[in-house]
Amino acid sequence: MSPTERTHADWTLQPYRPGDEHGILAMFNEEFGRQRSLAHWTWKFGRNPYGGPFITLARRRSDDAIVGNHVLMPVKLNVLGRPVLAGHSLDLVVRRPYWGQGIFESAGRDCIERFRQAGGAAVFAFPNASSYPGFVRSLGWERIAYPVLRRRPLDLGRALEQRGVPRLAARLAGAPSRFAARWRLARERRTGGRLRLSTGSEVPEGYDALWDACRSQEVVSLWKDREYLDWRYVANPDTTFLFHAVADGSVMLGLAVTAERDGVCWLCELIVRERDAEVGRALLWQVERAALDRRARAIQFLGHDAGFFGEVLADYARRVAFANVFVAHGLEADDVSRRIAHPTNWTLSYGDADFV
């Protein structure tokens, strides 16, 4: 019996069929109290450049209604400079009356097996702390890392005001902070000399050469060529992203991608040639300047790597984000599976998850 033929007294598993997205969205929005749009689903799955959709649905036997699913969003992993097809497990839903009936495990195994048969080499996810044990216990995945959250407030006065400090005192306290930040940005822009900093809404020219220079420096990361950035960020129907670049003449040295959410500037990507910390800090200065202009309260970054992020963001407040867990699993007994099992091999950034 194949995975898709497994049945239960009340439901049966079936692969996605065109048109099912309407029932999938209705279930997602009802269970999570969200208003995720058809445009979002179409961008993420219908127009995904890497294939799919890879979705297994649990349907109620009496009326064919969707009562649960397991979803893999195909992307590419970068494993030592070469692309490998992988699946990002996300948007998982089981309707409450069907909890505890094995839909998570059965639909998960079915979806992953179909993905493996289509050439998928690995799967990964960013479940919360309460749900990740299901991936490890029931599906055999590995807990890879708790990412680190780094934060820098941009307006000390506003932060003090929110903590009950009288408004005038808070604003006076915040003024030196704002002045110091702008002075430092201006100073570093001048002393950068040959470096050219820019911010725009499109992937800048010169990025292809930057990616070619950076991809072989990673052991395991997402494959972030121009096609990926255009799809992941530029084509995203819900969020506006900014691309911040630093270049030496015509040679791009680094790229940062940011998005603003609830007054916080989130750093989604920090890609730097030869992991040059000074270039990374120049990018941060550009990000800070743009965030100050947009009156963001703070800059935040969630990520994990072997040390580069920590060096560049050394003066950011740091804490381990135990509520966000990164898990992964290789689908074949090969070199890819062996490499993804080691936490120090991974480079992960905020944009790799499905948070924005």
N, C-alpha and C positions, 0 to 999 in steps of 0.2 A: 504493500500500500504506500503510495507516494505521500509526501507531506500534505499536499493540497487535498487529498482524499480523506484526511482525518475528520471525524465527526464527533459530536457530543450530543447528548440527549436533546439539547435546546438549540445548538448552533453547529455550523459547519464552516470550514475554512475554504476560502476561494481567493484567487489572485485578483488584483485590481482590473476592472474593465472600464474603458472610456465612458465617462458620464458619472462614475462613482464618486468623483470629487465633490459633487453637491452633497451627497449623504455624508461623506467624510468631514466636510466643513461644518455641516449642521451638528454632527456629533461633537466635534472639537469645540465649537463655540458654546454649545449647551453645557458640556461637562466642565469647561474651564472658565465660563463666563466671559469669553472673548468675542471679538468681532473680526476674526481673520477673514480676509476677502478672497474672492475667487482670483483676483489679480495676483495676490500673494501666492496662492497655491500654484497658479499657472507658471509664475516666474520660478518657483522653487523646484517644481516637478515637471510640468508640461513642457517648459522650455529649458530644461536643464541640459547643458551641452554634453554631459557625460553619460546620458542614457536614462533608462527607466520609463515610467515610475516602477519602483520595486516596493510594492505594498501588498501585504496579505491582510484580508478582511475576515473577521468572524461575522457571519450572517445568521440571524435568527431563522430557524427552520420553518417557522409557521408563516412568516410573511416576507422573508428575505431582507429584513431591516438590518443595517449595520450596527453591531453591538460592541465592536472592538477592532483594533488594527495593530499591525507592526509596520513601521515605515523606515526605509533606508533611502537617504538622499545621496546619490552617487557623486563623488568628487574624486580627485586624484591625490594620492600621497606622493611625496618626494622622498624616495629612499636612496640615499647616497647619489643624488643627482639624476635619478631616472624616475619616470612617472609610473605609478602603480594604481590600479583602480581600487577604490575603497568606498565603503558605505557609511554615512553618518546617520546613526539611529536617532530619530527625533519624532516629535508630534505623536507620541504613542498615547492611545486612548482606550480605555475599557469602560463601558457604561457601568455605573455603580451596582445595579442589580446582578451584574455578571462577574463582579469581583470574586476572586477565589476559585474560579472554575477552570483555571489553567490557560486562559486566552493569551496572557502575556507570553508564557513559555511556548505554547503550541504555535501561535502566530509568529513569534520570534524565530523559532527553529525553521519554520517553513519559509519565511521571507529570506533569511540568511542563506538557506540552502539554494533557493532559486537565484540569489545574487551570486553565490559561488559558481553555480553552473553557467552563469553569464560572464564569468571571467573575473569576478571580484576576488581580491586577495586578502582584504582585511575589513574589519568593521570597528567603529569607535562611537563614543557618545559622551555627553556631559550631563549625566543625570544628577539630581540633587541627592543630598546625603541620605534621605529616607528611601529613595528608590534604587540607588545603585546596587545594594546587595542582591537584588533580583537578577541583575546582569551577571554578577559574579557567581551566585549560588545556582541559578537555574539555567543560564546559558553558557557558563564556563569561561566568561571573560576575565581579564585581569584588571585590578585597580592599578592604574599607572601613576597617578599623581593627584595631589591637591594643589591647584594653582595658587599663585601668590597675588594678592590684591595690593596695588600700590596707588597712593593718592597724594595729591598736592592741592591744598586750597588756594584759590586765586584771590580771595577777598576775605582777609582776616576780620575786617569790621563786620561783614555780614554774618560770619560764623559766630563771632562773639554776641552779636545781637540775637541770634537764634538761641543762644544759651542764657538769655535773660539780662545781659549787660545793657544799661541804658543806651538809647540810640546814639546820642551825641558822643558819648565816650567810646562806643563801638566804632563809630565812623572815624574818630580821631586815631584810634588804635589801628584801624585798617589802612589809613592813608599812607603811612610809611611802607606797608606791605605792598600796596599797589604801585607806589612810586618806585620802590626798589626793584620790583619785577620789571617794570617798563624800562628803567635805567639799565638793568642788567641785559635785557634783550637788545637795547640799542647799542650798548657797549660791545656785546659779543658780535652783533651784526657788523660793526665797524672793524673789529679786530679779526674777524674771519677772513678779511682780505679778499682772497681769490674766490671764496665760496659764494655761490649764488643761491638764494633761498626763494622759494615760490610756493604759492597755494592756489589750487584750482579745483574744478569739479569733475575733471576727466583724468584718466591715467596719463601722466605726462610723457612726452617724447623722451626717448632714451631709457625707458624702463626695461625694454627687452634685454638690452645689454647688461643692465643691473641684475636682472634675474639670472641670466646666464652665468654671471660672475658669482652669484650667491648660492645657487642651488646645490652645487657639489660640496659646499661647506657644511650642509646639514646632514645629519644621519637620518632622522625621520622628521618630516614636517608636512604641511599641506603643499601641494604643487601650485605655486602662485605665479603663474605666467600671466600675460596680459589678458588672455581669454578668461581666466578665472577672475581677475580683478574686475573686468568689464561686466561679467555676469553677476558676481557676488555683490558688488557695490554700485556700479553705475546703473545697472538694470533693475536694482531693487526698487519695487514700487512704493515702499512704505517709509524709507529713510533716506535723507540726503547726506552724502558723505563728502568729505573734503580730502584732497590729496596734497600733501606737503612734501616738497622735494628739496634736496640739497645737491648742487652740482658744482663741479670744478670745470669751468668752461663748458664743453659739450658733453662731458662725462658725468652721468648721474651717479652720485655716491650713496644716496639713501632715499628711502621713501617712507613716509608715515601716512596712515589713513585714519581719519577721525570722524566721529558722529556725535551729535549732541542729543542727550536724553534727560529730561527733567532738570535742565540747567547744569548738567555735568557733561564735560567734554570727555568722551571715551576714546582712548587710543586703541584702535583696532589692529593696526599693523605697524611694525617697526623693522624695516628691512634695510640693512646697512652692508655695504661692500666691505669685505675683510673684517667684519665685526669691529670697525673702528669706533671706539667709544666717543671720541671727540666729534666725529660726524654725527653719531647718535644724539649727542647733547645739542649739536647745532639744530638738528631736526626738532628736538624738544623745545628749543627757544622759538622756533617758527610756530610750532603748535601752540605754545603759551601765548604768543602774540595774537594769533588768530582767535584763541579762546577768550582773551581779554577784550578784544574788539567786539566779540559776540556776547560779552558780559556773562560768561560761564562762571559758576561758583568754584569749580574745581576741575582738575584733570585726574582721570582714573585709568588704570590699566590692569587687566587680569591676564596673567600668563605664566609660562613655565619654560625654563630652558636650563642650560648648563652653567649660566653665569653672566651672559652678556646683558640681559635685561636688568639684572641687579646692579651692574656697574654703571649703566647709562642712567638709571633712575635711582641712584644711590641716595639722593637727598629727598626722595619721596617717602612718606610714611608707609610702612610695610606690615602686612599681616597675612597669615595663611588663610585662604578661603575654604574652610572645611565644608561649607554648604555646597560648594561646587566641586564635583569629583570628575576626573577624567578616566574613562575605562576604554579598553580596546581588546581586540581578539584577532589573531591571524587565522585564516581559513585553510591554509595548507601547512604541512610540515616542511617548511622551507626557510630560506634566509630571511625573508620578509617577516615571518612570524617570530623568528628568534630576535630580530632587531627591535620590533615594536614592543616586546615584552619588557624592555629595560627603560626605566624612567629617564635616565640621563641621556638617552638617545633622542628624546623628543624636544622639539621647539614648538610651543603652542602660544597663540596670542588670542586676544579677546574676540577678534573677528572670526576665529575658527569655530566658535560656538554659534548658537542660533539666538543670541541675546539681542542683536539689532538687525 
